[in-house]
Amino acid sequence: VVRAVLSASSGWLRVAIALAYFASQRNGEVRASRVMDADFIESIAFARKAYSADVVVTPKSGHERAVPMADPLRAILAEAASGKKATARLVTDEHGQTPSRQRVYRAFIALQKRLGISPTWSFHSLRHAFATHLVQLGANIEAVREMMGHADLANTARYLHATSGDKVRAIGLLVGNWGETK
């Protein structure tokens, strides 16, 4: 789903999807991201502020987060930042305005419907995919916890989802070690 929606999206929605998936940002953090929050020298995406209704506040975790910038995110953010001042928002609509939380959600759902994706994901599901995919690929769960901004692993664990393939691989590990277990 992530690859499909990212490939089919453009403009501010593409930037929003990329920040949510590759930098584990919440909707409010995505909308509050500024050019200065993309450190192209150190290759880090920061979540420093978040929108809560129409007010810019500290992120839900209470502190800023730094996530190493994946190459696809770097390219998308470089394009979004081009020609903008450091304090400008990265996610702005055709009128230069920051889209509302509902507008991001509605645009994301409409894109999925246009692509025939069913059931549709919520925008927040991109954060779940970030965590799940990293763990499936063998990432250190403590690193995932820190990038998500969670205080403890129990919060991160709620974001992890086992697929049928994960279960088959788990059984394969058991069977593969059958001769070694007692």
C-alpha positions in Angstrom: 0.0 0.0 0.0 2.8 2.5 0.9 4.6 2.1 -2.3 1.4 2.4 -4.3 0.2 5.6 -2.6 3.6 7.2 -2.6 4.0 6.5 -6.3 0.6 7.7 -7.2 0.6 10.9 -5.1 2.0 14.3 -6.0 2.4 17.7 -4.4 1.8 18.3 -0.8 0.1 14.9 -0.3 3.3 13.2 -1.5 5.4 15.1 1.0 2.9 14.3 3.8 2.9 10.6 3.0 6.7 10.5 2.8 7.1 12.3 6.2 4.6 10.0 7.8 6.1 6.8 6.5 9.8 7.4 6.2 10.1 9.7 9.3 7.3 8.3 11.4 5.6 11.6 11.7 2.0 12.1 13.0 -0.5 14.1 11.0 0.1 17.2 13.1 3.9 16.9 12.9 3.7 16.5 9.1 1.7 19.7 8.8 4.0 21.6 11.1 7.2 20.5 9.4 9.4 23.4 8.1 12.2 23.5 5.7 14.6 23.9 8.6 13.4 20.5 10.0 15.0 18.8 7.0 18.7 18.7 7.7 20.2 17.9 4.3 23.8 18.1 5.6 23.4 15.6 8.4 20.6 13.8 6.5 18.1 13.9 9.4 14.3 14.7 9.4 13.2 16.3 12.6 9.8 16.4 14.2 10.1 19.6 16.3 6.5 20.9 16.4 3.0 19.7 15.7 -0.3 21.2 14.9 -3.0 20.6 17.4 -6.2 22.1 15.8 -4.8 25.4 14.6 -2.1 25.8 17.3 1.5 24.8 16.9 2.7 22.9 19.9 5.4 20.5 21.1 5.0 17.0 19.6 2.9 14.5 21.5 6.0 12.9 23.0 6.9 16.2 24.6 10.3 16.5 22.8 11.7 16.7 19.3 12.6 13.5 17.4 15.3 12.9 14.8 15.0 10.2 12.2 17.8 9.5 9.7 16.6 10.6 6.3 15.9 7.7 3.8 16.9 8.5 0.3 13.3 8.6 -1.1 12.4 11.1 1.7 15.5 13.1 1.0 14.5 13.5 -2.7 10.9 14.4 -1.9 11.9 16.9 0.8 14.6 18.5 -1.4 11.9 19.2 -4.1 9.4 20.5 -1.5 12.0 22.8 0.1 13.3 24.2 -3.2 13.0 28.0 -3.2 11.4 28.2 0.2 12.7 30.1 3.3 13.9 28.0 6.2 10.8 28.8 8.3 8.4 27.9 5.5 6.2 24.8 5.9 7.1 21.8 3.8 3.5 20.7 3.4 1.5 23.5 1.8 -1.4 23.3 -0.7 -1.8 25.1 -4.0 -2.6 28.3 -2.1 0.5 28.1 0.1 -1.6 27.2 3.1 -1.1 24.3 5.5 -3.8 21.7 4.9 -6.1 20.8 7.9 -5.9 17.5 9.6 -9.1 16.5 7.9 -8.0 17.6 4.5 -4.9 15.4 4.8 -7.0 12.5 5.9 -9.6 13.0 3.1 -7.0 13.4 0.4 -5.2 10.2 1.6 -8.5 8.2 1.6 -9.5 9.6 -1.8 -6.1 8.6 -3.3 -6.5 5.0 -2.0 -10.1 4.8 -3.4 -8.8 6.0 -6.7 -6.2 3.3 -6.6 -8.8 0.6 -5.6 -7.1 0.0 -2.3 -9.6 -1.7 0.1 -9.8 -1.6 3.0 -8.4 1.9 3.1 -5.7 2.9 5.6 -6.0 5.9 7.9 -3.2 8.4 7.5 -1.9 7.3 11.0 -1.5 3.8 9.6 1.6 5.0 7.8 3.3 5.2 11.3 2.2 1.7 12.0 3.7 0.6 8.7 7.0 2.4 9.5 7.3 0.4 12.7 6.1 -2.9 11.4 8.3 -2.8 8.2 11.4 -1.9 10.1 11.0 -4.7 12.6 10.1 -7.2 9.9 13.4 -6.2 8.2 15.4 -6.8 11.4 15.7 -3.3 12.8 16.6 -2.9 16.4 13.3 -2.4 18.2 14.9 0.2 20.6 15.9 2.3 17.6 12.4 2.0 16.2 11.0 3.1 19.7 13.2 6.1 19.7 12.4 7.2 16.1 8.7 6.9 16.9 9.1 9.0 20.1 7.6 6.5 22.4 8.5 6.5 26.1 8.6 2.7 26.4 8.5 -0.4 24.2 4.9 -1.2 25.2 3.8 1.8 23.2 5.9 0.7 20.2 4.6 -2.9 20.4 1.1 -1.6 19.8 2.3 -0.4 16.4 3.7 -3.8 15.3 1.5 -6.0 13.2 2.2 -9.6 12.4 1.4 -10.7 8.8 0.6 -14.2 7.7 4.1 -14.2 6.2 5.6 -13.4 9.5 3.8 -16.3 11.1 4.9 -18.7 8.4 8.6 -17.5 8.8 8.2 -18.0 12.6 7.1 -21.6 12.1 9.9 -22.1 9.6 12.4 -21.1 12.2 10.9 -23.6 14.7 10.9 -26.4 12.1 14.4 -25.4 10.9 15.7 -25.9 14.4 13.6 -29.0 15.2 16.6 -31.3 15.4 18.3 -28.9 17.8 15.4 -28.4 20.2 14.5 -30.8 23.0 
